């Protein structure tokens, strides 16, 4: 049914499998359903092949059981010294966003989503996501291992430059989802302290507003 890099992928068709693979720009314009799979890994392999097809600008794995974009399942193994990881997702309009996960079995969850939509330049989201993961993994190895700083209920603008200071410090703005209202901002030479300060201010602002 699908084609990529000269290789044909056999697909048995829609038999009620849990996962649906969608592609934008292939085989026709717009978003198309290109395959189905019973488990996430098979769907991911199919999406990976389709992603290389001519005209394909994005792929998506849809969880039909949950009626939402599929979340990559928890793996049996993970790096206990670096349990925070970044997953890339392609948007149907050609954009990319990155999801940060805590992969520890007892606390497995998505922490936040970072998109170029809120970044100053295309490609910045990947750098921001990697920077956050480095910070979180650094905290995991310290006494603050369990601190919960980054949460999905906030939008994040993170970079290294000049926000209010004359020095090139790490700068963070936390935005209220939906309104993009700036709840808090912070600067610091250390990314961990910058995150900590920004979240404290955002939480205080939410409390003051009775939210």
FITORZA-963350 format. One record per residue (C-alpha): residue number from 1; residue in one letter; x, y negated, z negated. Coordinates in nm, 2 decimals, m for minus. Each point is the difference from the previous one (the first is absolute). Layout:
<rs>
+-----+------+--------+--------+--------+
| pos | code |     px |     py |     pz |
+-----+------+--------+--------+--------+
| NUM |    A |      X |      Y |      Z |
...
+-----+------+--------+--------+--------+
</rs>
This chain:
<rs>
+-----+------+--------+--------+--------+
| pos | code |     px |     py |     pz |
+-----+------+--------+--------+--------+
|   1 |    X |   0.00 |   0.00 |   0.00 |
|   2 |    X |   0.28 |  m0.24 |  m0.08 |
|   3 |    X |   0.33 |  m0.07 |   0.16 |
|   4 |    X |   0.33 |  m0.15 |  m0.11 |
|   5 |    X |   0.35 |   0.00 |   0.14 |
|   6 |    X |  m0.08 |   0.26 |   0.26 |
|   7 |    X |  m0.14 |   0.25 |  m0.25 |
|   8 |    X |  m0.36 |   0.10 |  m0.03 |
|   9 |    X |  m0.15 |   0.05 |  m0.34 |
|  10 |    X |  m0.27 |   0.27 |  m0.03 |
|  11 |    X |  m0.31 |  m0.12 |  m0.19 |
|  12 |    X |  m0.29 |   0.23 |  m0.07 |
|  13 |    X |  m0.24 |  m0.29 |   0.00 |
|  14 |    X |  m0.23 |  m0.14 |  m0.27 |
|  15 |    X |  m0.12 |   0.29 |  m0.22 |
|  16 |    X |  m0.06 |  m0.21 |  m0.31 |
|  17 |    X |   0.36 |  m0.03 |  m0.11 |
|  18 |    X |   0.07 |  m0.24 |  m0.28 |
|  19 |    X |   0.24 |  m0.23 |   0.19 |
|  20 |    X |  m0.05 |  m0.20 |   0.31 |
|  21 |    X |   0.29 |  m0.14 |   0.20 |
|  22 |    X |  m0.07 |  m0.33 |   0.17 |
|  23 |    X |   0.22 |  m0.19 |   0.25 |
|  24 |    X |  m0.02 |  m0.35 |   0.13 |
|  25 |    X |   0.09 |  m0.06 |   0.37 |
|  26 |    X |   0.01 |   0.37 |   0.08 |
|  27 |    X |  m0.13 |   0.17 |   0.21 |
|  28 |    X |  m0.22 |  m0.31 |   0.07 |
|  29 |    X |  m0.02 |  m0.35 |  m0.13 |
|  30 |    X |  m0.14 |  m0.05 |  m0.35 |
|  31 |    X |  m0.01 |   0.26 |  m0.27 |
|  32 |    X |  m0.04 |   0.36 |   0.09 |
|  33 |    X |  m0.05 |   0.32 |  m0.19 |
|  34 |    X |   0.28 |   0.23 |   0.13 |
|  35 |    X |   0.00 |   0.30 |  m0.23 |
|  36 |    X |  m0.11 |   0.17 |  m0.32 |
|  37 |    X |   0.18 |   0.20 |  m0.27 |
|  38 |    X |  m0.10 |   0.19 |  m0.31 |
|  39 |    X |   0.30 |  m0.12 |  m0.21 |
|  40 |    X |   0.19 |  m0.33 |  m0.02 |
|  41 |    X |   0.34 |   0.14 |   0.12 |
|  42 |    X |  m0.15 |   0.13 |   0.33 |
|  43 |    X |  m0.17 |  m0.33 |   0.05 |
|  44 |    X |   0.32 |  m0.19 |  m0.07 |
|  45 |    X |   0.19 |   0.21 |   0.26 |
|  46 |    X |  m0.27 |  m0.06 |   0.26 |
|  47 |    X |   0.01 |  m0.38 |  m0.07 |
|  48 |    X |   0.38 |   0.00 |   0.02 |
|  49 |    X |  m0.01 |   0.15 |   0.35 |
|  50 |    X |  m0.28 |  m0.23 |   0.12 |
|  51 |    X |   0.19 |  m0.30 |  m0.13 |
|  52 |    X |   0.26 |   0.05 |   0.28 |
|  53 |    X |  m0.26 |   0.02 |   0.28 |
|  54 |    X |  m0.01 |  m0.27 |   0.26 |
|  55 |    X |  m0.23 |  m0.29 |  m0.10 |
|  56 |    X |  m0.04 |   0.11 |  m0.36 |
|  57 |    X |   0.04 |  m0.29 |  m0.23 |
|  58 |    X |  m0.12 |   0.16 |  m0.33 |
|  59 |    X |  m0.12 |   0.32 |  m0.15 |
|  60 |    X |  m0.22 |   0.06 |  m0.30 |
|  61 |    X |  m0.10 |   0.31 |  m0.20 |
|  62 |    X |  m0.35 |  m0.02 |  m0.13 |
|  63 |    X |  m0.12 |   0.21 |  m0.29 |
|  64 |    X |  m0.36 |   0.09 |   0.09 |
|  65 |    X |  m0.07 |   0.15 |  m0.34 |
|  66 |    X |   0.09 |  m0.33 |  m0.18 |
|  67 |    X |  m0.12 |  m0.21 |   0.29 |
|  68 |    X |   0.32 |  m0.22 |  m0.01 |
|  69 |    X |   0.35 |  m0.01 |   0.14 |
|  70 |    X |   0.18 |   0.31 |  m0.13 |
|  71 |    X |   0.24 |  m0.03 |  m0.29 |
|  72 |    X |   0.32 |   0.20 |   0.04 |
|  73 |    X |  m0.04 |   0.29 |  m0.25 |
|  74 |    X |   0.22 |   0.06 |  m0.30 |
|  75 |    X |   0.30 |   0.22 |   0.08 |
|  76 |    X |   0.11 |   0.28 |  m0.23 |
|  77 |    X |   0.35 |  m0.16 |  m0.03 |
|  78 |    X |   0.12 |  m0.35 |  m0.05 |
|  79 |    X |   0.31 |  m0.18 |  m0.11 |
|  80 |    X |  m0.04 |  m0.06 |  m0.38 |
|  81 |    X |   0.26 |  m0.27 |   0.02 |
|  82 |    X |  m0.18 |  m0.19 |   0.27 |
|  83 |    X |  m0.37 |   0.09 |  m0.02 |
|  84 |    X |  m0.12 |  m0.31 |   0.18 |
|  85 |    X |  m0.02 |   0.03 |   0.38 |
|  86 |    X |  m0.12 |  m0.19 |   0.30 |
|  87 |    X |  m0.24 |   0.14 |   0.26 |
|  88 |    X |  m0.04 |  m0.18 |   0.34 |
|  89 |    X |  m0.34 |  m0.03 |   0.17 |
|  90 |    X |  m0.07 |  m0.13 |   0.35 |
|  91 |    X |  m0.29 |  m0.24 |   0.04 |
|  92 |    X |  m0.23 |   0.02 |   0.30 |
|  93 |    X |   0.09 |  m0.35 |   0.11 |
|  94 |    X |   0.37 |   0.09 |   0.02 |
|  95 |    X |   0.09 |  m0.13 |  m0.35 |
|  96 |    X |   0.16 |   0.21 |  m0.27 |
|  97 |    X |  m0.06 |   0.02 |  m0.37 |
|  98 |    X |   0.19 |   0.18 |  m0.27 |
|  99 |    X |  m0.15 |   0.18 |  m0.31 |
| 100 |    X |   0.20 |   0.05 |  m0.31 |
| 101 |    X |  m0.07 |   0.32 |  m0.20 |
| 102 |    X |   0.09 |   0.12 |  m0.34 |
| 103 |    X |   0.07 |   0.37 |   0.07 |
| 104 |    X |   0.03 |   0.13 |  m0.35 |
| 105 |    X |  m0.26 |   0.28 |  m0.04 |
| 106 |    X |  m0.15 |  m0.14 |  m0.32 |
| 107 |    X |  m0.04 |  m0.35 |   0.15 |
| 108 |    X |  m0.03 |   0.06 |   0.37 |
| 109 |    X |  m0.17 |  m0.30 |   0.17 |
| 110 |    X |   0.04 |  m0.28 |   0.25 |
| 111 |    X |   0.13 |  m0.31 |  m0.17 |
| 112 |    X |  m0.04 |  m0.26 |   0.27 |
| 113 |    X |  m0.01 |  m0.07 |   0.37 |
| 114 |    X |   0.23 |  m0.25 |   0.17 |
| 115 |    X |  m0.07 |  m0.14 |   0.35 |
| 116 |    X |   0.17 |  m0.23 |   0.24 |
| 117 |    X |  m0.33 |  m0.20 |  m0.01 |
| 118 |    X |   0.11 |  m0.16 |  m0.32 |
| 119 |    X |   0.37 |  m0.03 |   0.09 |
| 120 |    X |   0.19 |  m0.29 |   0.15 |
| 121 |    X |   0.14 |   0.20 |   0.29 |
| 122 |    X |  m0.08 |   0.33 |   0.18 |
| 123 |    X |   0.19 |   0.29 |  m0.15 |
| 124 |    X |   0.02 |  m0.17 |  m0.34 |
| 125 |    X |  m0.25 |   0.24 |  m0.15 |
| 126 |    X |   0.24 |   0.29 |   0.03 |
| 127 |    X |   0.28 |  m0.19 |  m0.18 |
| 128 |    X |  m0.24 |  m0.11 |  m0.27 |
| 129 |    X |  m0.13 |   0.35 |  m0.06 |
| 130 |    X |   0.35 |   0.14 |  m0.02 |
| 131 |    X |   0.10 |  m0.28 |  m0.24 |
| 132 |    X |  m0.29 |   0.08 |  m0.22 |
| 133 |    X |   0.08 |   0.37 |   0.00 |
| 134 |    X |   0.36 |  m0.06 |  m0.09 |
| 135 |    X |  m0.12 |  m0.22 |  m0.29 |
| 136 |    X |  m0.25 |   0.25 |  m0.13 |
| 137 |    X |   0.25 |   0.29 |   0.03 |
| 138 |    X |   0.25 |  m0.21 |  m0.19 |
| 139 |    X |  m0.25 |  m0.06 |  m0.28 |
| 140 |    X |  m0.08 |   0.37 |   0.00 |
| 141 |    X |   0.35 |   0.08 |  m0.10 |
| 142 |    X |  m0.01 |  m0.26 |  m0.28 |
| 143 |    X |  m0.20 |  m0.03 |  m0.32 |
| 144 |    X |  m0.28 |  m0.16 |   0.20 |
| 145 |    X |  m0.05 |   0.32 |   0.20 |
| 146 |    X |  m0.38 |   0.01 |  m0.05 |
| 147 |    X |  m0.07 |  m0.37 |   0.05 |
| 148 |    X |  m0.28 |  m0.06 |   0.24 |
| 149 |    X |   0.08 |  m0.33 |   0.18 |
| 150 |    X |  m0.12 |   0.04 |   0.36 |
| 151 |    X |  m0.37 |   0.06 |   0.04 |
| 152 |    X |  m0.23 |   0.04 |   0.30 |
| 153 |    X |  m0.24 |  m0.27 |  m0.13 |
| 154 |    X |   0.24 |  m0.27 |   0.09 |
| 155 |    X |   0.15 |  m0.11 |   0.34 |
| 156 |    X |   0.37 |  m0.07 |   0.00 |
| 157 |    X |   0.23 |  m0.25 |   0.18 |
| 158 |    X |   0.35 |   0.09 |  m0.08 |
| 159 |    X |   0.33 |  m0.13 |   0.15 |
| 160 |    X |   0.34 |  m0.14 |  m0.08 |
| 161 |    X |   0.03 |  m0.36 |   0.07 |
| 162 |    X |  m0.10 |  m0.34 |  m0.14 |
| 163 |    X |  m0.35 |  m0.03 |  m0.15 |
| 164 |    X |   0.03 |  m0.27 |  m0.26 |
| 165 |    X |   0.37 |   0.02 |  m0.08 |
| 166 |    X |   0.30 |  m0.13 |   0.20 |
| 167 |    X |   0.17 |   0.34 |  m0.05 |
| 168 |    X |  m0.08 |   0.30 |   0.22 |
| 169 |    X |  m0.18 |   0.21 |  m0.26 |
| 170 |    X |  m0.25 |   0.28 |   0.03 |
| 171 |    X |  m0.34 |  m0.17 |   0.03 |
| 172 |    X |  m0.35 |   0.16 |  m0.05 |
| 173 |    X |  m0.35 |  m0.13 |   0.05 |
| 174 |    X |  m0.29 |   0.22 |  m0.11 |
| 175 |    X |  m0.32 |  m0.07 |   0.19 |
| 176 |    X |  m0.35 |   0.09 |  m0.08 |
| 177 |    X |  m0.13 |   0.26 |   0.25 |
| 178 |    X |  m0.28 |  m0.13 |   0.22 |
| 179 |    X |   0.06 |  m0.37 |  m0.07 |
| 180 |    X |   0.38 |  m0.01 |   0.02 |
| 181 |    X |  m0.01 |  m0.25 |  m0.29 |
| 182 |    X |   0.35 |  m0.02 |  m0.16 |
| 183 |    X |  m0.04 |   0.14 |  m0.35 |
| 184 |    X |   0.36 |  m0.03 |  m0.10 |
| 185 |    X |   0.35 |  m0.05 |   0.13 |
| 186 |    X |   0.35 |   0.06 |  m0.15 |
| 187 |    X |   0.36 |  m0.02 |   0.09 |
| 188 |    X |   0.30 |   0.18 |  m0.15 |
| 189 |    X |   0.34 |   0.12 |   0.10 |
| 190 |    X |  m0.11 |   0.36 |  m0.10 |
| 191 |    X |  m0.29 |   0.16 |   0.20 |
| 192 |    X |  m0.12 |   0.19 |  m0.31 |
| 193 |    X |  m0.02 |  m0.31 |  m0.21 |
| 194 |    X |  m0.17 |  m0.18 |   0.28 |
| 195 |    X |  m0.27 |   0.27 |   0.03 |
| 196 |    X |  m0.05 |   0.00 |  m0.37 |
| 197 |    X |  m0.04 |  m0.37 |  m0.03 |
| 198 |    X |  m0.24 |  m0.02 |   0.30 |
| 199 |    X |  m0.22 |   0.28 |  m0.13 |
| 200 |    X |  m0.02 |  m0.16 |  m0.35 |
| 201 |    X |  m0.11 |  m0.33 |   0.15 |
| 202 |    X |  m0.26 |   0.17 |   0.23 |
| 203 |    X |  m0.15 |   0.20 |  m0.28 |
| 204 |    X |  m0.02 |  m0.31 |  m0.22 |
| 205 |    X |  m0.17 |  m0.19 |   0.29 |
| 206 |    X |  m0.25 |   0.28 |   0.04 |
| 207 |    X |  m0.07 |   0.01 |  m0.37 |
| 208 |    X |  m0.05 |  m0.38 |  m0.01 |
| 209 |    X |  m0.25 |   0.03 |   0.29 |
| 210 |    X |  m0.18 |   0.28 |  m0.19 |
| 211 |    X |   0.07 |   0.26 |   0.27 |
+-----+------+--------+--------+--------+
</rs>
